[in-house]
Amino acid sequence: MSIRNDILSRMAYLPRSTQRIGRMVVREPGAVVELRVAELANLCDTDEASVLRFCRAVGFGGYGELREALQNEAEELQQHTESLPQVS
C-alpha cells in the first residue's frame, strides 16, 4: 500500500487540523518533501506540533521520517516507470 493510500484510509479518524495536513501530503507529496515542518504547518493553517502528531498518527516517528518515506516512494515509482517497455 502506498503512503498516500495509507493516509487516506486513516483520514476519517484524524482531528481536523491533522486532516488538513493529510490532504496536503496526499495532494502534493513532492512539495511536502521540500518543505520544512514550519512551512507545512503554515500552509495547513496549523502548528508544528500538529504536523508531528499527524506523522505519528500515520505511523512515522517524525516529520523527517515521513519526508524520507515520501521521497523513497517517489523514487521507486520513477524507477518502475523507467523500466516499463516503451510503447510505439
PDB file of N, CA, C and O in Angstrom:
ATOM      1  N   MET A   1       0.856  -1.186   0.000  1.00  0.00           N
ATOM      2  CA  MET A   1       0.000   0.000   0.000  1.00  0.00           C
ATOM      3  C   MET A   1       0.894   1.238   0.000  1.00  0.00           C
ATOM      4  O   MET A   1       1.903   1.282   0.703  1.00  0.00           O
ATOM      5  N   SER A   2       0.523   2.225  -0.780  1.00  0.00           N
ATOM      6  CA  SER A   2       1.308   3.451  -0.825  1.00  0.00           C
ATOM      7  C   SER A   2       1.054   4.293   0.426  1.00  0.00           C
ATOM      8  O   SER A   2       0.053   4.123   1.122  1.00  0.00           O
ATOM      9  N   ILE A   3       1.970   5.184   0.684  1.00  0.00           N
ATOM     10  CA  ILE A   3       1.839   6.077   1.835  1.00  0.00           C
ATOM     11  C   ILE A   3       0.568   6.904   1.705  1.00  0.00           C
ATOM     12  O   ILE A   3      -0.160   7.092   2.680  1.00  0.00           O
ATOM     13  N   ARG A   4       0.306   7.397   0.503  1.00  0.00           N
ATOM     14  CA  ARG A   4      -0.884   8.229   0.300  1.00  0.00           C
ATOM     15  C   ARG A   4      -2.161   7.431   0.540  1.00  0.00           C
ATOM     16  O   ARG A   4      -3.101   7.939   1.152  1.00  0.00           O
ATOM     17  N   ASN A   5      -2.204   6.202   0.069  1.00  0.00           N
ATOM     18  CA  ASN A   5      -3.391   5.369   0.315  1.00  0.00           C
ATOM     19  C   ASN A   5      -3.552   5.075   1.801  1.00  0.00           C
ATOM     20  O   ASN A   5      -4.669   5.063   2.320  1.00  0.00           O
ATOM     21  N   ASP A   6      -2.447   4.840   2.476  1.00  0.00           N
ATOM     22  CA  ASP A   6      -2.496   4.584   3.910  1.00  0.00           C
ATOM     23  C   ASP A   6      -3.040   5.807   4.654  1.00  0.00           C
ATOM     24  O   ASP A   6      -3.860   5.671   5.562  1.00  0.00           O
ATOM     25  N   ILE A   7      -2.590   6.977   4.272  1.00  0.00           N
ATOM     26  CA  ILE A   7      -3.085   8.212   4.899  1.00  0.00           C
ATOM     27  C   ILE A   7      -4.577   8.379   4.631  1.00  0.00           C
ATOM     28  O   ILE A   7      -5.346   8.686   5.543  1.00  0.00           O
ATOM     29  N   LEU A   8      -4.982   8.176   3.387  1.00  0.00           N
ATOM     30  CA  LEU A   8      -6.409   8.299   3.054  1.00  0.00           C
ATOM     31  C   LEU A   8      -7.268   7.349   3.880  1.00  0.00           C
ATOM     32  O   LEU A   8      -8.374   7.704   4.287  1.00  0.00           O
ATOM     33  N   SER A   9      -6.767   6.154   4.126  1.00  0.00           N
ATOM     34  CA  SER A   9      -7.548   5.183   4.903  1.00  0.00           C
ATOM     35  C   SER A   9      -7.691   5.595   6.363  1.00  0.00           C
ATOM     36  O   SER A   9      -8.592   5.116   7.051  1.00  0.00           O
ATOM     37  N   ARG A  10      -6.825   6.466   6.843  1.00  0.00           N
ATOM     38  CA  ARG A  10      -6.863   6.905   8.249  1.00  0.00           C
ATOM     39  C   ARG A  10      -7.508   8.278   8.441  1.00  0.00           C
ATOM     40  O   ARG A  10      -7.745   8.689   9.577  1.00  0.00           O
ATOM     41  N   MET A  11      -7.792   8.986   7.363  1.00  0.00           N
ATOM     42  CA  MET A  11      -8.253  10.377   7.441  1.00  0.00           C
ATOM     43  C   MET A  11      -9.484  10.570   8.320  1.00  0.00           C
ATOM     44  O   MET A  11      -9.538  11.527   9.093  1.00  0.00           O
ATOM     45  N   ALA A  12     -10.447   9.708   8.223  1.00  0.00           N
ATOM     46  CA  ALA A  12     -11.688   9.882   8.974  1.00  0.00           C
ATOM     47  C   ALA A  12     -11.468   9.847  10.479  1.00  0.00           C
ATOM     48  O   ALA A  12     -12.295  10.346  11.243  1.00  0.00           O
ATOM     49  N   TYR A  13     -10.369   9.266  10.901  1.00  0.00           N
ATOM     50  CA  TYR A  13     -10.096   9.106  12.335  1.00  0.00           C
ATOM     51  C   TYR A  13      -9.183  10.192  12.891  1.00  0.00           C
ATOM     52  O   TYR A  13      -8.851  10.183  14.076  1.00  0.00           O
ATOM     53  N   LEU A  14      -8.782  11.118  12.042  1.00  0.00           N
ATOM     54  CA  LEU A  14      -7.873  12.180  12.462  1.00  0.00           C
ATOM     55  C   LEU A  14      -8.632  13.456  12.808  1.00  0.00           C
ATOM     56  O   LEU A  14      -9.680  13.729  12.222  1.00  0.00           O
ATOM     57  N   PRO A  15      -8.115  14.240  13.752  1.00  0.00           N
ATOM     58  CA  PRO A  15      -8.705  15.553  14.030  1.00  0.00           C
ATOM     59  C   PRO A  15      -8.606  16.458  12.799  1.00  0.00           C
ATOM     60  O   PRO A  15      -7.788  16.222  11.910  1.00  0.00           O
ATOM     61  N   ARG A  16      -9.439  17.485  12.758  1.00  0.00           N
ATOM     62  CA  ARG A  16      -9.482  18.376  11.587  1.00  0.00           C
ATOM     63  C   ARG A  16      -8.134  18.967  11.215  1.00  0.00           C
ATOM     64  O   ARG A  16      -7.774  19.000  10.039  1.00  0.00           O
ATOM     65  N   SER A  17      -7.388  19.434  12.206  1.00  0.00           N
ATOM     66  CA  SER A  17      -6.097  20.067  11.894  1.00  0.00           C
ATOM     67  C   SER A  17      -5.155  19.068  11.236  1.00  0.00           C
ATOM     68  O   SER A  17      -4.405  19.433  10.331  1.00  0.00           O
ATOM     69  N   THR A  18      -5.181  17.836  11.668  1.00  0.00           N
ATOM     70  CA  THR A  18      -4.306  16.841  11.049  1.00  0.00           C
ATOM     71  C   THR A  18      -4.880  16.338   9.728  1.00  0.00           C
ATOM     72  O   THR A  18      -4.128  15.869   8.874  1.00  0.00           O
ATOM     73  N   GLN A  19      -6.178  16.426   9.544  1.00  0.00           N
ATOM     74  CA  GLN A  19      -6.760  16.088   8.241  1.00  0.00           C
ATOM     75  C   GLN A  19      -6.278  17.061   7.172  1.00  0.00           C
ATOM     76  O   GLN A  19      -6.025  16.659   6.036  1.00  0.00           O
ATOM     77  N   ARG A  20      -6.150  18.339   7.528  1.00  0.00           N
ATOM     78  CA  ARG A  20      -5.638  19.325   6.566  1.00  0.00           C
ATOM     79  C   ARG A  20      -4.220  18.960   6.131  1.00  0.00           C
ATOM     80  O   ARG A  20      -3.863  19.087   4.960  1.00  0.00           O
ATOM     81  N   ILE A  21      -3.434  18.512   7.082  1.00  0.00           N
ATOM     82  CA  ILE A  21      -2.069  18.098   6.765  1.00  0.00           C
ATOM     83  C   ILE A  21      -2.113  16.877   5.846  1.00  0.00           C
ATOM     84  O   ILE A  21      -1.392  16.810   4.851  1.00  0.00           O
ATOM     85  N   GLY A  22      -2.960  15.924   6.190  1.00  0.00           N
ATOM     86  CA  GLY A  22      -3.100  14.718   5.383  1.00  0.00           C
ATOM     87  C   GLY A  22      -3.505  15.020   3.954  1.00  0.00           C
ATOM     88  O   GLY A  22      -2.973  14.423   3.018  1.00  0.00           O
ATOM     89  N   ARG A  23      -4.438  15.938   3.776  1.00  0.00           N
ATOM     90  CA  ARG A  23      -4.866  16.303   2.420  1.00  0.00           C
ATOM     91  C   ARG A  23      -3.704  16.899   1.629  1.00  0.00           C
ATOM     92  O   ARG A  23      -3.550  16.625   0.439  1.00  0.00           O
ATOM     93  N   MET A  24      -2.902  17.702   2.286  1.00  0.00           N
ATOM     94  CA  MET A  24      -1.751  18.322   1.618  1.00  0.00           C
ATOM     95  C   MET A  24      -0.731  17.246   1.228  1.00  0.00           C
ATOM     96  O   MET A  24      -0.192  17.272   0.122  1.00  0.00           O
ATOM     97  N   VAL A  25      -0.473  16.324   2.119  1.00  0.00           N
ATOM     98  CA  VAL A  25       0.502  15.264   1.835  1.00  0.00           C
ATOM     99  C   VAL A  25       0.020  14.404   0.675  1.00  0.00           C
ATOM    100  O   VAL A  25       0.809  14.036  -0.195  1.00  0.00           O
ATOM    101  N   VAL A  26      -1.266  14.083   0.656  1.00  0.00           N
ATOM    102  CA  VAL A  26      -1.826  13.249  -0.408  1.00  0.00           C
ATOM    103  C   VAL A  26      -1.815  13.985  -1.746  1.00  0.00           C
ATOM    104  O   VAL A  26      -1.471  13.400  -2.773  1.00  0.00           O
ATOM    105  N   ARG A  27      -2.189  15.255  -1.740  1.00  0.00           N
ATOM    106  CA  ARG A  27      -2.261  16.030  -2.990  1.00  0.00           C
ATOM    107  C   ARG A  27      -0.892  16.408  -3.537  1.00  0.00           C
ATOM    108  O   ARG A  27      -0.673  16.378  -4.748  1.00  0.00           O
ATOM    109  N   GLU A  28       0.030  16.765  -2.644  1.00  0.00           N
ATOM    110  CA  GLU A  28       1.315  17.336  -3.063  1.00  0.00           C
ATOM    111  C   GLU A  28       2.500  16.678  -2.358  1.00  0.00           C
ATOM    112  O   GLU A  28       3.266  17.370  -1.688  1.00  0.00           O
ATOM    113  N   PRO A  29       2.672  15.361  -2.492  1.00  0.00           N
ATOM    114  CA  PRO A  29       3.770  14.712  -1.762  1.00  0.00           C
ATOM    115  C   PRO A  29       5.147  15.250  -2.162  1.00  0.00           C
ATOM    116  O   PRO A  29       6.042  15.347  -1.322  1.00  0.00           O
ATOM    117  N   GLY A  30       5.317  15.597  -3.428  1.00  0.00           N
ATOM    118  CA  GLY A  30       6.594  16.143  -3.873  1.00  0.00           C
ATOM    119  C   GLY A  30       6.917  17.477  -3.233  1.00  0.00           C
ATOM    120  O   GLY A  30       8.071  17.755  -2.907  1.00  0.00           O
ATOM    121  N   ALA A  31       5.905  18.296  -3.056  1.00  0.00           N
ATOM    122  CA  ALA A  31       6.108  19.591  -2.402  1.00  0.00           C
ATOM    123  C   ALA A  31       6.412  19.412  -0.921  1.00  0.00           C
ATOM    124  O   ALA A  31       7.257  20.113  -0.364  1.00  0.00           O
ATOM    125  N   VAL A  32       5.718  18.466  -0.285  1.00  0.00           N
ATOM    126  CA  VAL A  32       5.918  18.228   1.146  1.00  0.00           C
ATOM    127  C   VAL A  32       7.360  17.818   1.417  1.00  0.00           C
ATOM    128  O   VAL A  32       7.934  18.210   2.432  1.00  0.00           O
ATOM    129  N   VAL A  33       7.943  17.040   0.527  1.00  0.00           N
ATOM    130  CA  VAL A  33       9.337  16.606   0.684  1.00  0.00           C
ATOM    131  C   VAL A  33      10.270  17.812   0.768  1.00  0.00           C
ATOM    132  O   VAL A  33      11.294  17.760   1.449  1.00  0.00           O
ATOM    133  N   GLU A  34       9.923  18.884   0.086  1.00  0.00           N
ATOM    134  CA  GLU A  34      10.776  20.075   0.038  1.00  0.00           C
ATOM    135  C   GLU A  34      10.517  21.058   1.182  1.00  0.00           C
ATOM    136  O   GLU A  34      11.307  21.978   1.392  1.00  0.00           O
ATOM    137  N   LEU A  35       9.433  20.878   1.916  1.00  0.00           N
ATOM    138  CA  LEU A  35       9.055  21.838   2.951  1.00  0.00           C
ATOM    139  C   LEU A  35       9.646  21.495   4.313  1.00  0.00           C
ATOM    140  O   LEU A  35       9.804  20.324   4.658  1.00  0.00           O
ATOM    141  N   ARG A  36       9.965  22.515   5.068  1.00  0.00           N
ATOM    142  CA  ARG A  36      10.302  22.330   6.484  1.00  0.00           C
ATOM    143  C   ARG A  36       8.999  22.173   7.246  1.00  0.00           C
ATOM    144  O   ARG A  36       7.934  22.549   6.757  1.00  0.00           O
ATOM    145  N   VAL A  37       9.088  21.623   8.431  1.00  0.00           N
ATOM    146  CA  VAL A  37       7.892  21.367   9.238  1.00  0.00           C
ATOM    147  C   VAL A  37       7.105  22.657   9.471  1.00  0.00           C
ATOM    148  O   VAL A  37       5.876  22.644   9.404  1.00  0.00           O
ATOM    149  N   ALA A  38       7.782  23.756   9.739  1.00  0.00           N
ATOM    150  CA  ALA A  38       7.099  25.030   9.987  1.00  0.00           C
ATOM    151  C   ALA A  38       6.364  25.511   8.738  1.00  0.00           C
ATOM    152  O   ALA A  38       5.270  26.066   8.834  1.00  0.00           O
ATOM    153  N   GLU A  39       6.960  25.299   7.574  1.00  0.00           N
ATOM    154  CA  GLU A  39       6.327  25.716   6.324  1.00  0.00           C
ATOM    155  C   GLU A  39       5.065  24.902   6.052  1.00  0.00           C
ATOM    156  O   GLU A  39       4.042  25.455   5.649  1.00  0.00           O
ATOM    157  N   LEU A  40       5.138  23.585   6.274  1.00  0.00           N
ATOM    158  CA  LEU A  40       3.949  22.749   6.089  1.00  0.00           C
ATOM    159  C   LEU A  40       2.857  23.158   7.068  1.00  0.00           C
ATOM    160  O   LEU A  40       1.691  23.260   6.690  1.00  0.00           O
ATOM    161  N   ALA A  41       3.220  23.389   8.300  1.00  0.00           N
ATOM    162  CA  ALA A  41       2.238  23.815   9.305  1.00  0.00           C
ATOM    163  C   ALA A  41       1.564  25.114   8.872  1.00  0.00           C
ATOM    164  O   ALA A  41       0.344  25.243   8.973  1.00  0.00           O
ATOM    165  N   ASN A  42       2.343  26.065   8.395  1.00  0.00           N
ATOM    166  CA  ASN A  42       1.795  27.341   7.953  1.00  0.00           C
ATOM    167  C   ASN A  42       0.842  27.161   6.777  1.00  0.00           C
ATOM    168  O   ASN A  42      -0.239  27.750   6.760  1.00  0.00           O
ATOM    169  N   LEU A  43       1.234  26.350   5.794  1.00  0.00           N
ATOM    170  CA  LEU A  43       0.379  26.112   4.626  1.00  0.00           C
ATOM    171  C   LEU A  43      -0.941  25.430   5.003  1.00  0.00           C
ATOM    172  O   LEU A  43      -1.962  25.619   4.342  1.00  0.00           O
ATOM    173  N   CYS A  44      -0.902  24.641   6.070  1.00  0.00           N
ATOM    174  CA  CYS A  44      -2.095  23.906   6.506  1.00  0.00           C
ATOM    175  C   CYS A  44      -2.844  24.630   7.608  1.00  0.00           C
ATOM    176  O   CYS A  44      -3.778  24.080   8.192  1.00  0.00           O
ATOM    177  N   ASP A  45      -2.442  25.862   7.897  1.00  0.00           N
ATOM    178  CA  ASP A  45      -3.093  26.686   8.916  1.00  0.00           C
ATOM    179  C   ASP A  45      -3.157  25.956  10.256  1.00  0.00           C
ATOM    180  O   ASP A  45      -4.204  25.882  10.899  1.00  0.00           O
ATOM    181  N   THR A  46      -2.006  25.420  10.652  1.00  0.00           N
ATOM    182  CA  THR A  46      -1.917  24.719  11.930  1.00  0.00           C
ATOM    183  C   THR A  46      -0.530  24.977  12.512  1.00  0.00           C
ATOM    184  O   THR A  46       0.186  25.861  12.043  1.00  0.00           O
ATOM    185  N   ASP A  47      -0.154  24.215  13.522  1.00  0.00           N
ATOM    186  CA  ASP A  47       1.152  24.425  14.146  1.00  0.00           C
ATOM    187  C   ASP A  47       2.050  23.213  13.966  1.00  0.00           C
ATOM    188  O   ASP A  47       1.610  22.151  13.526  1.00  0.00           O
ATOM    189  N   GLU A  48       3.308  23.393  14.312  1.00  0.00           N
ATOM    190  CA  GLU A  48       4.290  22.327  14.134  1.00  0.00           C
ATOM    191  C   GLU A  48       3.941  21.084  14.948  1.00  0.00           C
ATOM    192  O   GLU A  48       4.155  19.961  14.491  1.00  0.00           O
ATOM    193  N   ALA A  49       3.409  21.281  16.139  1.00  0.00           N
ATOM    194  CA  ALA A  49       3.038  20.141  16.983  1.00  0.00           C
ATOM    195  C   ALA A  49       1.981  19.278  16.296  1.00  0.00           C
ATOM    196  O   ALA A  49       2.006  18.053  16.415  1.00  0.00           O
ATOM    197  N   SER A  50       1.058  19.910  15.582  1.00  0.00           N
ATOM    198  CA  SER A  50       0.038  19.146  14.848  1.00  0.00           C
ATOM    199  C   SER A  50       0.655  18.336  13.721  1.00  0.00           C
ATOM    200  O   SER A  50       0.227  17.212  13.456  1.00  0.00           O
ATOM    201  N   VAL A  51       1.656  18.896  13.057  1.00  0.00           N
ATOM    202  CA  VAL A  51       2.347  18.159  11.993  1.00  0.00           C
ATOM    203  C   VAL A  51       3.016  16.925  12.594  1.00  0.00           C
ATOM    204  O   VAL A  51       2.943  15.838  12.021  1.00  0.00           O
ATOM    205  N   LEU A  52       3.655  17.087  13.722  1.00  0.00           N
ATOM    206  CA  LEU A  52       4.322  15.955  14.365  1.00  0.00           C
ATOM    207  C   LEU A  52       3.306  14.916  14.841  1.00  0.00           C
ATOM    208  O   LEU A  52       3.551  13.715  14.729  1.00  0.00           O
ATOM    209  N   ARG A  53       2.172  15.368  15.369  1.00  0.00           N
ATOM    210  CA  ARG A  53       1.118  14.426  15.763  1.00  0.00           C
ATOM    211  C   ARG A  53       0.587  13.673  14.551  1.00  0.00           C
ATOM    212  O   ARG A  53       0.331  12.471  14.625  1.00  0.00           O
ATOM    213  N   PHE A  54       0.422  14.373  13.444  1.00  0.00           N
ATOM    214  CA  PHE A  54      -0.022  13.731  12.208  1.00  0.00           C
ATOM    215  C   PHE A  54       0.966  12.634  11.807  1.00  0.00           C
ATOM    216  O   PHE A  54       0.560  11.516  11.491  1.00  0.00           O
ATOM    217  N   CYS A  55       2.242  12.949  11.820  1.00  0.00           N
ATOM    218  CA  CYS A  55       3.259  11.963  11.431  1.00  0.00           C
ATOM    219  C   CYS A  55       3.158  10.711  12.292  1.00  0.00           C
ATOM    220  O   CYS A  55       3.208   9.595  11.775  1.00  0.00           O
ATOM    221  N   ARG A  56       3.020  10.887  13.577  1.00  0.00           N
ATOM    222  CA  ARG A  56       2.895   9.729  14.475  1.00  0.00           C
ATOM    223  C   ARG A  56       1.586   8.988  14.233  1.00  0.00           C
ATOM    224  O   ARG A  56       1.551   7.760  14.294  1.00  0.00           O
ATOM    225  N   ALA A  57       0.515   9.718  13.959  1.00  0.00           N
ATOM    226  CA  ALA A  57      -0.797   9.093  13.741  1.00  0.00           C
ATOM    227  C   ALA A  57      -0.818   8.215  12.502  1.00  0.00           C
ATOM    228  O   ALA A  57      -1.591   7.259  12.431  1.00  0.00           O
ATOM    229  N   VAL A  58       0.026   8.530  11.524  1.00  0.00           N
ATOM    230  CA  VAL A  58       0.044   7.724  10.293  1.00  0.00           C
ATOM    231  C   VAL A  58       1.248   6.782  10.255  1.00  0.00           C
ATOM    232  O   VAL A  58       1.580   6.228   9.207  1.00  0.00           O
ATOM    233  N   GLY A  59       1.892   6.609  11.399  1.00  0.00           N
ATOM    234  CA  GLY A  59       2.896   5.559  11.524  1.00  0.00           C
ATOM    235  C   GLY A  59       4.351   5.946  11.369  1.00  0.00           C
ATOM    236  O   GLY A  59       5.203   5.076  11.185  1.00  0.00           O
ATOM    237  N   PHE A  60       4.656   7.228  11.439  1.00  0.00           N
ATOM    238  CA  PHE A  60       6.040   7.667  11.322  1.00  0.00           C
ATOM    239  C   PHE A  60       6.518   8.247  12.647  1.00  0.00           C
ATOM    240  O   PHE A  60       5.728   8.759  13.441  1.00  0.00           O
ATOM    241  N   GLY A  61       7.826   8.157  12.871  1.00  0.00           N
ATOM    242  CA  GLY A  61       8.403   8.668  14.110  1.00  0.00           C
ATOM    243  C   GLY A  61       8.493  10.180  14.159  1.00  0.00           C
ATOM    244  O   GLY A  61       8.603  10.760  15.240  1.00  0.00           O
ATOM    245  N   GLY A  62       8.450  10.814  13.023  1.00  0.00           N
ATOM    246  CA  GLY A  62       8.554  12.265  12.956  1.00  0.00           C
ATOM    247  C   GLY A  62       8.448  12.742  11.519  1.00  0.00           C
ATOM    248  O   GLY A  62       8.247  11.953  10.596  1.00  0.00           O
ATOM    249  N   TYR A  63       8.586  14.038  11.350  1.00  0.00           N
ATOM    250  CA  TYR A  63       8.428  14.645  10.034  1.00  0.00           C
ATOM    251  C   TYR A  63       9.530  14.220   9.077  1.00  0.00           C
ATOM    252  O   TYR A  63       9.264  13.966   7.902  1.00  0.00           O
ATOM    253  N   GLY A  64      10.749  14.140   9.557  1.00  0.00           N
ATOM    254  CA  GLY A  64      11.849  13.716   8.708  1.00  0.00           C
ATOM    255  C   GLY A  64      11.629  12.316   8.156  1.00  0.00           C
ATOM    256  O   GLY A  64      11.937  12.041   6.996  1.00  0.00           O
ATOM    257  N   GLU A  65      11.100  11.444   8.984  1.00  0.00           N
ATOM    258  CA  GLU A  65      10.815  10.076   8.552  1.00  0.00           C
ATOM    259  C   GLU A  65       9.718  10.049   7.484  1.00  0.00           C
ATOM    260  O   GLU A  65       9.805   9.285   6.522  1.00  0.00           O
ATOM    261  N   LEU A  66       8.692  10.879   7.651  1.00  0.00           N
ATOM    262  CA  LEU A  66       7.632  10.981   6.644  1.00  0.00           C
ATOM    263  C   LEU A  66       8.203  11.486   5.321  1.00  0.00           C
ATOM    264  O   LEU A  66       7.933  10.911   4.267  1.00  0.00           O
ATOM    265  N   ARG A  67       8.979  12.544   5.375  1.00  0.00           N
ATOM    266  CA  ARG A  67       9.576  13.105   4.155  1.00  0.00           C
ATOM    267  C   ARG A  67      10.449  12.084   3.447  1.00  0.00           C
ATOM    268  O   ARG A  67      10.398  11.956   2.224  1.00  0.00           O
ATOM    269  N   GLU A  68      11.246  11.362   4.212  1.00  0.00           N
ATOM    270  CA  GLU A  68      12.124  10.349   3.632  1.00  0.00           C
ATOM    271  C   GLU A  68      11.301   9.243   2.952  1.00  0.00           C
ATOM    272  O   GLU A  68      11.638   8.796   1.855  1.00  0.00           O
ATOM    273  N   ALA A  69      10.235   8.814   3.604  1.00  0.00           N
ATOM    274  CA  ALA A  69       9.380   7.770   3.024  1.00  0.00           C
ATOM    275  C   ALA A  69       8.710   8.256   1.747  1.00  0.00           C
ATOM    276  O   ALA A  69       8.620   7.506   0.775  1.00  0.00           O
ATOM    277  N   LEU A  70       8.239   9.497   1.732  1.00  0.00           N
ATOM    278  CA  LEU A  70       7.629  10.057   0.523  1.00  0.00           C
ATOM    279  C   LEU A  70       8.649  10.135  -0.610  1.00  0.00           C
ATOM    280  O   LEU A  70       8.336   9.821  -1.758  1.00  0.00           O
ATOM    281  N   GLN A  71       9.854  10.550  -0.286  1.00  0.00           N
ATOM    282  CA  GLN A  71      10.917  10.644  -1.285  1.00  0.00           C
ATOM    283  C   GLN A  71      11.250   9.261  -1.833  1.00  0.00           C
ATOM    284  O   GLN A  71      11.374   9.090  -3.046  1.00  0.00           O
ATOM    285  N   ASN A  72      11.396   8.278  -0.955  1.00  0.00           N
ATOM    286  CA  ASN A  72      11.706   6.921  -1.391  1.00  0.00           C
ATOM    287  C   ASN A  72      10.603   6.352  -2.275  1.00  0.00           C
ATOM    288  O   ASN A  72      10.880   5.694  -3.278  1.00  0.00           O
ATOM    289  N   GLU A  73       9.352   6.608  -1.900  1.00  0.00           N
ATOM    290  CA  GLU A  73       8.234   6.127  -2.700  1.00  0.00           C
ATOM    291  C   GLU A  73       8.243   6.762  -4.087  1.00  0.00           C
ATOM    292  O   GLU A  73       7.980   6.085  -5.081  1.00  0.00           O
ATOM    293  N   ALA A  74       8.540   8.040  -4.158  1.00  0.00           N
ATOM    294  CA  ALA A  74       8.603   8.738  -5.450  1.00  0.00           C
ATOM    295  C   ALA A  74       9.733   8.177  -6.311  1.00  0.00           C
ATOM    296  O   ALA A  74       9.568   8.012  -7.520  1.00  0.00           O
ATOM    297  N   GLU A  75      10.868   7.888  -5.701  1.00  0.00           N
ATOM    298  CA  GLU A  75      11.995   7.333  -6.446  1.00  0.00           C
ATOM    299  C   GLU A  75      11.673   5.932  -6.953  1.00  0.00           C
ATOM    300  O   GLU A  75      12.009   5.591  -8.087  1.00  0.00           O
ATOM    301  N   GLU A  76      11.024   5.118  -6.122  1.00  0.00           N
ATOM    302  CA  GLU A  76      10.637   3.766  -6.550  1.00  0.00           C
ATOM    303  C   GLU A  76       9.663   3.828  -7.725  1.00  0.00           C
ATOM    304  O   GLU A  76       9.783   3.054  -8.676  1.00  0.00           O
ATOM    305  N   LEU A  77       8.712   4.735  -7.661  1.00  0.00           N
ATOM    306  CA  LEU A  77       7.755   4.897  -8.754  1.00  0.00           C
ATOM    307  C   LEU A  77       8.467   5.330 -10.031  1.00  0.00           C
ATOM    308  O   LEU A  77       8.166   4.832 -11.116  1.00  0.00           O
ATOM    309  N   GLN A  78       9.406   6.252  -9.900  1.00  0.00           N
ATOM    310  CA  GLN A  78      10.173   6.723 -11.054  1.00  0.00           C
ATOM    311  C   GLN A  78      10.965   5.575 -11.672  1.00  0.00           C
ATOM    312  O   GLN A  78      10.977   5.421 -12.893  1.00  0.00           O
ATOM    313  N   GLN A  79      11.622   4.774 -10.848  1.00  0.00           N
ATOM    314  CA  GLN A  79      12.410   3.637 -11.349  1.00  0.00           C
ATOM    315  C   GLN A  79      11.508   2.629 -12.046  1.00  0.00           C
ATOM    316  O   GLN A  79      11.857   2.091 -13.097  1.00  0.00           O
ATOM    317  N   HIS A  80      10.350   2.381 -11.455  1.00  0.00           N
ATOM    318  CA  HIS A  80       9.400   1.435 -12.048  1.00  0.00           C
ATOM    319  C   HIS A  80       8.925   1.951 -13.398  1.00  0.00           C
ATOM    320  O   HIS A  80       8.847   1.194 -14.366  1.00  0.00           O
ATOM    321  N   THR A  81       8.613   3.218 -13.460  1.00  0.00           N
ATOM    322  CA  THR A  81       8.139   3.826 -14.708  1.00  0.00           C
ATOM    323  C   THR A  81       9.210   3.753 -15.786  1.00  0.00           C
ATOM    324  O   THR A  81       8.908   3.475 -16.947  1.00  0.00           O
ATOM    325  N   GLU A  82      10.459   4.001 -15.409  1.00  0.00           N
ATOM    326  CA  GLU A  82      11.553   3.966 -16.382  1.00  0.00           C
ATOM    327  C   GLU A  82      11.806   2.549 -16.904  1.00  0.00           C
ATOM    328  O   GLU A  82      12.292   2.378 -18.022  1.00  0.00           O
ATOM    329  N   SER A  83      11.479   1.533 -16.099  1.00  0.00           N
ATOM    330  CA  SER A  83      11.757   0.163 -16.517  1.00  0.00           C
ATOM    331  C   SER A  83      10.631  -0.444 -17.367  1.00  0.00           C
ATOM    332  O   SER A  83      10.769  -1.558 -17.872  1.00  0.00           O
ATOM    333  N   LEU A  84       9.537   0.277 -17.521  1.00  0.00           N
ATOM    334  CA  LEU A  84       8.439  -0.228 -18.365  1.00  0.00           C
ATOM    335  C   LEU A  84       8.852  -0.190 -19.831  1.00  0.00           C
ATOM    336  O   LEU A  84       9.564   0.720 -20.258  1.00  0.00           O
ATOM    337  N   PRO A  85       8.403  -1.181 -20.601  1.00  0.00           N
ATOM    338  CA  PRO A  85       8.732  -1.158 -22.029  1.00  0.00           C
ATOM    339  C   PRO A  85       8.083   0.036 -22.723  1.00  0.00           C
ATOM    340  O   PRO A  85       6.987   0.467 -22.366  1.00  0.00           O
ATOM    341  N   GLN A  86       8.782   0.550 -23.712  1.00  0.00           N
ATOM    342  CA  GLN A  86       8.270   1.676 -24.480  1.00  0.00           C
ATOM    343  C   GLN A  86       7.185   1.184 -25.443  1.00  0.00           C
ATOM    344  O   GLN A  86       7.341   0.153 -26.097  1.00  0.00           O
ATOM    345  N   VAL A  87       6.104   1.925 -25.516  1.00  0.00           N
ATOM    346  CA  VAL A  87       5.019   1.611 -26.428  1.00  0.00           C
ATOM    347  C   VAL A  87       5.193   2.473 -27.669  1.00  0.00           C
ATOM    348  O   VAL A  87       5.359   3.689 -27.571  1.00  0.00           O
ATOM    349  N   SER A  88       5.154   1.840 -28.837  1.00  0.00           N
ATOM    350  CA  SER A  88       5.349   2.625 -30.068  1.00  0.00           C
ATOM    351  C   SER A  88       4.057   2.888 -30.783  1.00  0.00           C
ATOM    352  O   SER A  88       4.051   3.533 -31.831  1.00  0.00           O
TER     353      SER A  88
END
